[in-house]
Amino acid sequence: TATRSLLCSSPHIATAHLVLMAPEKLYCDRVDVSLFHGRWVRSDSKYENWENYMLWYGMDDDKAREETIEPQIHIITAASKEQMTLVHQLPWRAGAQAEYTVRMDGEFHPIPQALFKTARTSWQANKRADWMHKFDEKGLLCEQHLPVKGKPHVLRYWRSLVSANEIMVNVHLYEVDASGQEKEVIHTIRYFQRIPFKEKWTAAAAQFFSGMDVAENLKTCVSWMRKAKARGADLVVLPENSNRDRQYFVDGKPSKKKAHEMSETLDGEFVKGLCDTCAELGLWAVVGVDLKGHPPATAYIAQLLIRPDGEIEGVHKKHVLWDYEYTLFEPGDDPYQVFDTELGRLGLLVCADGIVPEAARVMSLMGAQVLLNSLNSRGPDEMRVHIPLRALENGVWHVASNAVGNPNNMGLLWPWTGGSQICDPLGNRVVASEEHDDMVIGEVRPFEAELKRGVWTEDIFAQRRPELYGVLTKPLDVVPCAPMYGPAAEVLPFPGPASVKVAMMQLSRTHTRLCTEWMTKRQVSYAARRGALVGVLPELWCFARGEVDKDPKAAADYSASMLQTMLDAARENSIHLCFTLVEQETATSNKLFHTAYLVGPGGVVMKYRKAHLGRSEKAWATPGDALSAACAVPGLGRVALLVGDEVWIPEVSRCLALEAAEIVLHPTDWASAEAGEMAATERASENRFHLVSVTRLDCP
């Protein structure tokens, strides 16, 4: 009996002995069903009678042959006697993919609609659109009832393991007469081989400029593809709009009609040339290409994922357009996809898709291990912040290719900034030149993306609190920040000052408690004299590093007295102050919170109990049950609070922005330079709020 199971993420081939016992026993009682776990690819050379099966359904010879060799992939992620979950991929059908669970209960259930969209044979004939699964003595049986050629038929096929690394699918189609008798009319067998993910592979990101000559641009792309292959790359990423420079203007004005006319098609010469080169070299390629949409004036900024056999695995149409792009293109609205390949689970991004957190986050939560990004950016923020941070905050690999240079002598003369790079899940990177054609090569180890470790937490996704992010699901026109959309009006949508002077008081425990309190009061007094309306102190600034962890209850007792000290300082200096302390829920409660306060001359204005706890806090703190409110504070505007390493969690800042926060006060203790140089900078940029982030003097 088989004794070893294999998860779909395992890089190894399964080894097991299958000993078939008495046929009267159910298959699932004779064979370890967990052996079905894995990535299975349909063989295009090992089959029996498949072309005749296709011809029986009415296909011509060419279509039958295409159907015979078409790749089909099943990634079985869970298997038991009761049910099986799998990702079903048909890459030749525009990257068609469906994830579903079948129950082995002998009952008929609906077939996933995603499979019907590209149906060609049995699914197309299945007007009932349902199927039944159960284990019998032969294997895992699937049954469908089909009207074919005007007569009722029953389709039955059995999945069974030939070995631990091969599945046989035994297909029988029966015609049913008026009496219910069945007669077999066609029989075929297909085989699926276990082809696991590679443990490591080589990625390349090339950067160059594409001009107006599409044929020459194809030669440029092919040249870089050959260079990548010569250096051992398994996959190469090329920039956005590698097909041509975007001179889509008529009489000096952007023209959607011209953008459509000058864009490519999936069966055109440019794309065909890319596909042929991939097939010749045995190379994966990710290429940015402007694609025609519906005539006469629809075009998309697209990205192609091309397989080593020259077929298109997937097409992504850019969701987030930038600036002038809205005058030429339509944003894509297809759901994000993650493509399961032998290189791991791949997600596609195009440039501005990556300057907001949602695209990378959604695909990472869908299981992406590697993000592949084609850019056309003139901004240094891509290579310095967006690209490495999307890797770091999601714990994934990020391979990004940007255009570089600008030989034009009219129009916008700013150069594209290059900086193509490969980042690992910790944000470490190999970076290309900012000035000239170049290529970076690096090793990718997809399974490191499964660790989800960050410099601030042991598990990036486990730290999330989706139940607190409800505002993310609300329609854009009803969230509190809706009045803030678009250019700033003469009269701002919320009452408040035109500007706010803020004091950043970078302190941490010094010498003695008395000395620290004395220094704090001096800072507050000085800030008030300089005209500051609010002062922000670092995270737990009045405690020595590790002091709270050693004795949280004593820290809570001292925090109570420090809260009063800060209330007095705010009142005496007519200033608002933001800081964090250890809060005890009640005098009789053992619950402690890491709490941020905003106090003013009149007392406590608002407080926020940190909802996402870091490593050391988990030993003593209770997580808060809500994110900070965005409160209208007279003299300050709409204010929200953020604590410490929550800056790494993009959903938190996005929720505060949607709640119409204008200023986010952030007492923190940066554990790495990236916390300030990337995470804090990005949160302010992507959410368009003012982030006042103040760290301790003794931060690492």
CORQUI-V912547 format. One record per residue. N is the residue number from 1. PSI is psi in degrees with one decimal (none if undefined). NEAR is the number of other ideal C-beta (glycine too) atoms within 12 Angstrom. Layout:
N,PSI,NEAR ; N,PSI,NEAR
This chain:
1,138.9,20 ; 2,137.3,27 ; 3,-8.9,16 ; 4,131.2,22 ; 5,160.3,24 ; 6,120.3,33 ; 7,154.7,25 ; 8,-20.1,38 ; 9,-2.6,27 ; 10,137.8,29 ; 11,2.5,26 ; 12,153.4,22 ; 13,139.0,21 ; 14,146.3,33 ; 15,125.3,17 ; 16,157.7,25 ; 17,129.0,16 ; 18,113.2,27 ; 19,107.0,14 ; 20,131.8,21 ; 21,-161.4,15 ; 22,131.6,11 ; 23,-18.5,14 ; 24,-15.4,12 ; 25,146.0,17 ; 26,145.7,22 ; 27,-41.2,32 ; 28,-12.8,32 ; 29,-9.4,18 ; 30,-24.4,26 ; 31,141.3,36 ; 32,107.4,26 ; 33,-25.6,31 ; 34,-14.4,28 ; 35,-16.4,41 ; 36,-19.6,44 ; 37,137.8,33 ; 38,-178.5,41 ; 39,117.1,40 ; 40,129.8,42 ; 41,128.5,32 ; 42,131.7,33 ; 43,136.3,28 ; 44,7.1,24 ; 45,-19.7,14 ; 46,107.0,20 ; 47,167.3,30 ; 48,119.0,20 ; 49,20.7,20 ; 50,-40.7,33 ; 51,-39.5,25 ; 52,-34.0,23 ; 53,-42.9,31 ; 54,-41.9,30 ; 55,-34.2,21 ; 56,-31.5,28 ; 57,-0.1,30 ; 58,8.1,17 ; 59,149.7,22 ; 60,175.0,13 ; 61,-43.2,14 ; 62,-45.2,13 ; 63,-39.1,18 ; 64,-40.6,25 ; 65,-42.1,18 ; 66,-42.7,20 ; 67,-32.8,36 ; 68,-41.6,31 ; 69,-4.8,23 ; 70,131.0,31 ; 71,141.4,35 ; 72,133.6,36 ; 73,133.2,37 ; 74,118.5,37 ; 75,104.0,41 ; 76,112.0,38 ; 77,-15.8,29 ; 78,137.0,24 ; 79,130.8,35 ; 80,-179.8,23 ; 81,-21.7,23 ; 82,-33.1,19 ; 83,164.9,24 ; 84,134.1,37 ; 85,132.6,24 ; 86,155.6,34 ; 87,123.3,35 ; 88,118.6,33 ; 89,136.1,39 ; 90,78.6,31 ; 91,-27.4,35 ; 92,-12.7,31 ; 93,59.8,29 ; 94,37.9,26 ; 95,28.5,38 ; 96,136.3,33 ; 97,137.6,39 ; 98,137.9,30 ; 99,129.5,28 ; 100,167.1,26 ; 101,132.0,23 ; 102,141.3,38 ; 103,131.5,23 ; 104,62.5,31 ; 105,3.4,18 ; 106,7.4,19 ; 107,154.1,14 ; 108,134.3,20 ; 109,156.3,23 ; 110,141.3,21 ; 111,137.2,32 ; 112,131.1,25 ; 113,-29.6,15 ; 114,-27.9,25 ; 115,-27.6,32 ; 116,-24.9,25 ; 117,-28.8,19 ; 118,18.7,25 ; 119,144.1,25 ; 120,-28.2,27 ; 121,-104.0,33 ; 122,-41.5,36 ; 123,-35.8,31 ; 124,-34.3,23 ; 125,-14.3,28 ; 126,88.9,29 ; 127,-25.1,18 ; 128,-20.5,23 ; 129,41.8,22 ; 130,167.4,23 ; 131,165.0,34 ; 132,141.4,28 ; 133,144.7,34 ; 134,158.8,30 ; 135,132.1,33 ; 136,-162.2,26 ; 137,-19.7,21 ; 138,-28.8,27 ; 139,-153.7,32 ; 140,111.4,42 ; 141,135.0,31 ; 142,134.3,35 ; 143,137.0,33 ; 144,149.2,36 ; 145,122.8,28 ; 146,132.9,34 ; 147,112.1,19 ; 148,131.4,27 ; 149,36.1,15 ; 150,7.0,9 ; 151,149.6,19 ; 152,139.1,27 ; 153,158.7,32 ; 154,126.4,33 ; 155,126.1,41 ; 156,133.4,32 ; 157,145.6,32 ; 158,129.1,28 ; 159,132.7,39 ; 160,156.5,31 ; 161,117.1,41 ; 162,-39.6,26 ; 163,-177.2,22 ; 164,-13.0,30 ; 165,16.2,30 ; 166,133.0,29 ; 167,135.6,41 ; 168,133.0,29 ; 169,109.3,35 ; 170,110.7,27 ; 171,129.0,36 ; 172,132.1,28 ; 173,129.1,35 ; 174,137.4,26 ; 175,138.4,25 ; 176,123.3,22 ; 177,-177.8,14 ; 178,-26.2,8 ; 179,-2.8,8 ; 180,1.2,11 ; 181,144.0,12 ; 182,138.0,20 ; 183,125.4,18 ; 184,131.9,18 ; 185,-24.3,25 ; 186,145.8,30 ; 187,138.5,24 ; 188,160.8,31 ; 189,132.3,27 ; 190,156.0,36 ; 191,142.7,29 ; 192,130.5,34 ; 193,142.3,31 ; 194,116.3,37 ; 195,95.6,29 ; 196,168.4,30 ; 197,148.2,36 ; 198,140.3,27 ; 199,-34.2,20 ; 200,151.8,23 ; 201,171.1,33 ; 202,127.2,28 ; 203,149.4,45 ; 204,144.6,42 ; 205,115.0,52 ; 206,147.4,49 ; 207,137.0,47 ; 208,178.2,42 ; 209,134.7,36 ; 210,127.6,43 ; 211,-150.5,24 ; 212,-16.4,19 ; 213,105.2,17 ; 214,-39.9,28 ; 215,-42.4,18 ; 216,-37.4,21 ; 217,-36.7,33 ; 218,-42.6,31 ; 219,-39.5,22 ; 220,-46.3,32 ; 221,-46.6,46 ; 222,-39.3,32 ; 223,-45.0,24 ; 224,-32.8,42 ; 225,-41.0,42 ; 226,-40.6,24 ; 227,-40.2,28 ; 228,-46.0,39 ; 229,-40.3,28 ; 230,-26.8,17 ; 231,12.4,23 ; 232,13.5,20 ; 233,141.2,37 ; 234,-25.4,35 ; 235,141.6,46 ; 236,139.6,50 ; 237,131.8,53 ; 238,161.5,56 ; 239,168.9,50 ; 240,152.6,51 ; 241,51.3,47 ; 242,-17.4,49 ; 243,-34.5,44 ; 244,158.5,34 ; 245,146.1,31 ; 246,75.6,36 ; 247,62.9,24 ; 248,62.4,30 ; 249,146.7,21 ; 250,123.1,17 ; 251,38.7,7 ; 252,3.4,10 ; 253,145.2,14 ; 254,139.9,23 ; 255,114.8,23 ; 256,-33.3,31 ; 257,-42.6,22 ; 258,-35.8,25 ; 259,-42.9,37 ; 260,-48.0,25 ; 261,-35.1,23 ; 262,-0.9,32 ; 263,170.5,37 ; 264,169.1,37 ; 265,159.6,26 ; 266,-22.1,28 ; 267,14.1,13 ; 268,176.1,22 ; 269,-38.1,19 ; 270,-51.1,39 ; 271,-40.3,35 ; 272,-39.2,23 ; 273,-39.3,33 ; 274,-45.7,43 ; 275,-42.5,35 ; 276,-38.8,22 ; 277,-40.6,33 ; 278,-43.2,37 ; 279,-40.5,21 ; 280,-42.2,19 ; 281,-14.9,32 ; 282,46.2,21 ; 283,137.2,41 ; 284,144.0,47 ; 285,143.0,53 ; 286,119.3,52 ; 287,132.1,53 ; 288,126.4,51 ; 289,129.6,48 ; 290,124.4,47 ; 291,143.9,38 ; 292,141.9,32 ; 293,-150.5,29 ; 294,137.0,13 ; 295,156.1,14 ; 296,-3.2,14 ; 297,33.5,23 ; 298,129.5,23 ; 299,154.6,41 ; 300,146.6,37 ; 301,113.0,47 ; 302,169.3,43 ; 303,130.2,52 ; 304,137.0,48 ; 305,111.0,45 ; 306,133.9,45 ; 307,165.1,35 ; 308,-13.8,29 ; 309,5.3,25 ; 310,0.2,27 ; 311,153.4,34 ; 312,115.3,38 ; 313,-37.8,41 ; 314,158.2,39 ; 315,127.2,37 ; 316,128.7,45 ; 317,122.1,37 ; 318,127.2,42 ; 319,-43.2,34 ; 320,105.4,29 ; 321,161.1,27 ; 322,123.1,29 ; 323,-116.6,19 ; 324,-20.6,22 ; 325,-29.1,31 ; 326,-20.0,18 ; 327,-8.8,22 ; 328,-31.7,35 ; 329,164.3,41 ; 330,139.3,28 ; 331,143.0,25 ; 332,149.1,30 ; 333,12.9,14 ; 334,145.5,22 ; 335,149.7,18 ; 336,147.7,33 ; 337,152.8,37 ; 338,127.3,38 ; 339,118.9,43 ; 340,118.9,42 ; 341,174.0,44 ; 342,-14.3,31 ; 343,1.1,43 ; 344,-166.6,41 ; 345,117.4,39 ; 346,135.2,50 ; 347,143.9,44 ; 348,134.8,49 ; 349,146.5,52 ; 350,106.6,52 ; 351,-99.3,44 ; 352,-17.0,34 ; 353,-28.3,44 ; 354,-2.4,50 ; 355,-4.1,35 ; 356,154.2,30 ; 357,-19.6,39 ; 358,-44.3,28 ; 359,-52.5,39 ; 360,-37.8,45 ; 361,-46.7,37 ; 362,-46.9,27 ; 363,-35.5,37 ; 364,-40.5,38 ; 365,-25.2,26 ; 366,-2.6,27 ; 367,7.2,33 ; 368,135.7,40 ; 369,-26.6,41 ; 370,125.0,54 ; 371,134.1,56 ; 372,118.7,56 ; 373,121.0,51 ; 374,123.0,47 ; 375,159.8,50 ; 376,65.9,47 ; 377,139.2,41 ; 378,3.3,28 ; 379,135.3,28 ; 380,-12.3,20 ; 381,-26.2,27 ; 382,-55.0,45 ; 383,-26.2,40 ; 384,-25.9,26 ; 385,-64.0,35 ; 386,-48.9,45 ; 387,-54.5,52 ; 388,-33.7,42 ; 389,-38.3,45 ; 390,-33.5,48 ; 391,-48.3,43 ; 392,-45.3,44 ; 393,-16.3,49 ; 394,-6.5,46 ; 395,41.6,43 ; 396,166.7,51 ; 397,152.3,51 ; 398,115.8,50 ; 399,116.0,57 ; 400,133.0,55 ; 401,126.8,54 ; 402,150.7,50 ; 403,160.1,46 ; 404,147.1,35 ; 405,-178.2,26 ; 406,99.3,24 ; 407,-2.6,19 ; 408,151.9,18 ; 409,16.2,7 ; 410,163.6,11 ; 411,-148.1,17 ; 412,120.4,16 ; 413,-1.8,12 ; 414,139.6,14 ; 415,153.9,25 ; 416,143.7,39 ; 417,2.0,36 ; 418,-132.9,38 ; 419,24.9,40 ; 420,148.2,49 ; 421,161.6,44 ; 422,121.8,43 ; 423,139.5,46 ; 424,176.0,33 ; 425,-9.9,36 ; 426,5.8,28 ; 427,0.4,38 ; 428,143.2,21 ; 429,154.8,31 ; 430,124.5,30 ; 431,138.3,28 ; 432,172.0,36 ; 433,152.3,25 ; 434,-0.9,26 ; 435,-20.9,17 ; 436,169.2,21 ; 437,136.8,27 ; 438,171.5,30 ; 439,138.4,39 ; 440,146.6,36 ; 441,135.9,30 ; 442,157.6,35 ; 443,134.6,27 ; 444,131.2,42 ; 445,89.2,27 ; 446,-35.1,40 ; 447,-11.6,29 ; 448,-22.4,26 ; 449,-14.8,37 ; 450,-16.5,28 ; 451,-36.2,24 ; 452,38.1,27 ; 453,139.3,24 ; 454,168.5,35 ; 455,-15.2,27 ; 456,-11.1,36 ; 457,157.7,29 ; 458,-24.1,19 ; 459,105.6,19 ; 460,-46.8,32 ; 461,-31.1,28 ; 462,-24.9,19 ; 463,-19.0,33 ; 464,153.8,30 ; 465,72.9,24 ; 466,-28.3,21 ; 467,-14.8,16 ; 468,-3.3,29 ; 469,29.4,27 ; 470,-31.9,16 ; 471,-22.5,31 ; 472,-21.6,28 ; 473,-1.7,16 ; 474,149.8,17 ; 475,145.7,10 ; 476,-27.0,15 ; 477,-1.9,11 ; 478,-8.3,12 ; 479,154.6,24 ; 480,-28.7,27 ; 481,0.6,29 ; 482,-39.6,19 ; 483,-11.1,20 ; 484,-4.8,26 ; 485,148.5,17 ; 486,-176.0,10 ; 487,146.8,8 ; 488,131.9,14 ; 489,168.6,11 ; 490,-40.3,7 ; 491,117.9,10 ; 492,152.1,18 ; 493,-22.3,20 ; 494,143.1,27 ; 495,147.6,16 ; 496,173.3,25 ; 497,159.9,21 ; 498,-30.1,13 ; 499,158.1,16 ; 500,126.3,27 ; 501,127.0,23 ; 502,138.9,32 ; 503,126.1,31 ; 504,109.8,31 ; 505,89.2,39 ; 506,95.5,29 ; 507,162.3,37 ; 508,167.8,33 ; 509,126.5,31 ; 510,127.0,24 ; 511,-91.7,13 ; 512,167.7,12 ; 513,-42.6,23 ; 514,-43.1,14 ; 515,-42.8,17 ; 516,-42.9,31 ; 517,-42.1,27 ; 518,-44.8,19 ; 519,-38.4,26 ; 520,-47.0,35 ; 521,-38.5,29 ; 522,-41.4,20 ; 523,-42.5,34 ; 524,-45.3,37 ; 525,-43.3,24 ; 526,-43.2,19 ; 527,-41.7,33 ; 528,-39.9,28 ; 529,-29.1,16 ; 530,1.3,18 ; 531,11.0,17 ; 532,138.5,30 ; 533,-23.1,34 ; 534,142.1,42 ; 535,139.8,45 ; 536,130.7,46 ; 537,156.7,52 ; 538,170.9,39 ; 539,124.7,47 ; 540,44.6,45 ; 541,-25.8,44 ; 542,3.8,39 ; 543,145.4,36 ; 544,153.3,24 ; 545,127.1,23 ; 546,-7.8,18 ; 547,-42.5,25 ; 548,-40.8,35 ; 549,-35.8,24 ; 550,-38.6,15 ; 551,79.7,19 ; 552,-36.8,31 ; 553,-42.3,21 ; 554,-36.6,20 ; 555,-37.6,34 ; 556,-39.5,33 ; 557,-44.9,19 ; 558,-35.7,28 ; 559,-36.8,35 ; 560,-41.1,23 ; 561,-36.4,19 ; 562,-33.2,34 ; 563,-42.1,30 ; 564,-38.0,19 ; 565,-42.4,29 ; 566,-34.2,41 ; 567,-42.6,28 ; 568,-41.6,22 ; 569,-39.6,34 ; 570,-41.2,36 ; 571,-44.8,21 ; 572,-28.9,18 ; 573,4.9,31 ; 574,56.2,22 ; 575,155.3,41 ; 576,144.7,45 ; 577,138.4,50 ; 578,136.6,51 ; 579,171.4,48 ; 580,149.6,47 ; 581,174.4,44 ; 582,121.2,39 ; 583,128.7,37 ; 584,129.3,28 ; 585,-53.7,18 ; 586,169.5,12 ; 587,-27.4,11 ; 588,-1.0,7 ; 589,148.3,13 ; 590,-2.8,15 ; 591,129.3,23 ; 592,146.5,34 ; 593,149.0,35 ; 594,106.4,46 ; 595,133.1,41 ; 596,137.4,46 ; 597,145.3,40 ; 598,115.0,43 ; 599,154.0,39 ; 600,-173.0,31 ; 601,-25.0,24 ; 602,1.1,16 ; 603,-156.9,19 ; 604,120.7,27 ; 605,-44.3,32 ; 606,158.3,28 ; 607,158.2,32 ; 608,122.7,43 ; 609,119.0,34 ; 610,126.5,45 ; 611,-20.7,37 ; 612,104.9,43 ; 613,143.0,30 ; 614,-175.3,35 ; 615,-57.6,22 ; 616,-30.6,26 ; 617,-30.1,35 ; 618,-22.6,21 ; 619,-21.0,17 ; 620,-18.7,31 ; 621,151.3,35 ; 622,131.7,25 ; 623,142.4,28 ; 624,161.6,31 ; 625,15.1,16 ; 626,156.1,26 ; 627,166.8,38 ; 628,142.0,40 ; 629,159.6,27 ; 630,103.8,37 ; 631,140.8,31 ; 632,110.0,24 ; 633,118.0,33 ; 634,131.5,20 ; 635,-14.9,25 ; 636,-29.6,38 ; 637,-155.5,32 ; 638,118.8,37 ; 639,138.1,45 ; 640,163.7,47 ; 641,145.5,50 ; 642,142.1,49 ; 643,125.7,49 ; 644,-126.3,44 ; 645,1.8,41 ; 646,-15.6,50 ; 647,-21.8,51 ; 648,-16.0,42 ; 649,103.7,40 ; 650,-29.8,42 ; 651,-34.3,39 ; 652,-52.7,45 ; 653,-36.3,44 ; 654,-41.0,34 ; 655,-42.4,41 ; 656,-38.7,48 ; 657,-42.5,39 ; 658,-24.2,34 ; 659,7.6,36 ; 660,33.2,32 ; 661,133.7,45 ; 662,-34.2,38 ; 663,128.8,42 ; 664,119.1,48 ; 665,129.9,52 ; 666,84.9,48 ; 667,129.7,46 ; 668,175.8,46 ; 669,85.3,40 ; 670,128.7,32 ; 671,-10.9,27 ; 672,161.0,27 ; 673,-32.4,18 ; 674,-25.6,31 ; 675,-38.6,36 ; 676,-44.3,31 ; 677,-24.8,21 ; 678,-63.9,35 ; 679,-52.2,43 ; 680,-43.0,36 ; 681,-44.6,24 ; 682,-40.4,39 ; 683,-41.8,40 ; 684,-42.3,28 ; 685,-49.8,26 ; 686,-18.6,35 ; 687,-7.1,36 ; 688,42.4,27 ; 689,168.4,33 ; 690,120.9,32 ; 691,120.0,38 ; 692,96.4,41 ; 693,116.8,42 ; 694,122.7,41 ; 695,167.2,35 ; 696,154.2,34 ; 697,-30.2,24 ; 698,22.1,23 ; 699,150.2,26 ; 700,none,18
